[in-house]
Amino acid sequence: MSSQTQRSTAPTARAQGSHHYVLTLELPGRMSSTWSGTITPHPGASRHDVYMALRNQIGDQNSELSRGNVVFFSLEPNRL
């Protein structure tokens, strides 16, 4: 099984987005991939809206992973 990690980074605090996410998808016995980064949801967006936007973006980049099992998902405010 292979493992891939993709990260989104931003050069400045302003460009970092209001939330940090981590999403891991798995195709059992084939591959596991983790994405992490920051995002600023549209006003009024829900956690589910952000989750679906991330899943759709990943599916657009890798059609196999659009059917992947969610192993982990976290969406938290991007502040200390």
N, C-alpha and C positions, 0 to 999 in steps of 0.2 A: 504494500500500500504506500502510495506517495503522499506527501504532505506539501501544501503550498501556502504561502503567506503573502498577502498583499496589504500594503499600508498606504493610507492617504496621509500626507503630511502637509502642513501649511507653514509658510515662512514667517508670518506675524501672528500675534495674538488676535488681532481683529479678523484675520482670515481663518481662524481655527474653528469657527462655528460654535454654536451654543450647546451642542451635545456631543458626547463621545460614544461611539458604538463599537461593538465587537460581535461578529457573526461567524459562526463555524457551520459549514455544511459538509455532509459526508455522503459518498456513494459507497455503501458497505462493501468492503473487500477490494475496493478500487482506488479511492482517493478521498482525502479529507483536505478542506481548504478553509482558511480563516482570513477574514477581512476586518480591518479596524481603521478607524479614522474619525473625523469630525463632520458634523452636518448641522445646518441650521434649518429646521423644519419651517414650512410655510405657516403663517399665523393660523391658528385653529386646527392644525394637524394633530392627529392622535399618534400614540405609540405604534398602533397597528398600521397607520398610514406610512410611517417611516420604515417600519419593517417590510411592508410590501414594496415600497420604492427601492429599498436595498436589494430585496430578492429579485425584483424585475431587472435592476441594473446588472446584477450578477448573471442572471439568465441571458441577458443580451450579450454579455461578454463570453459566456460559456454555456451553451445550450444544455449540455449534460447536467450541469449543476442546478439547472432550474428545477430538476426533479429530485435534488438532493434532500436528505433528511437533515433537519435542523438539530444540531448537537448543542449549540449554545447561542444565545442572543442576549445582549445587554445594551441598554440605551440609558445613559445617565447625563445629568447636567455636566458641562465641561468646565468645572471650577473646583478649586481646592477649598 
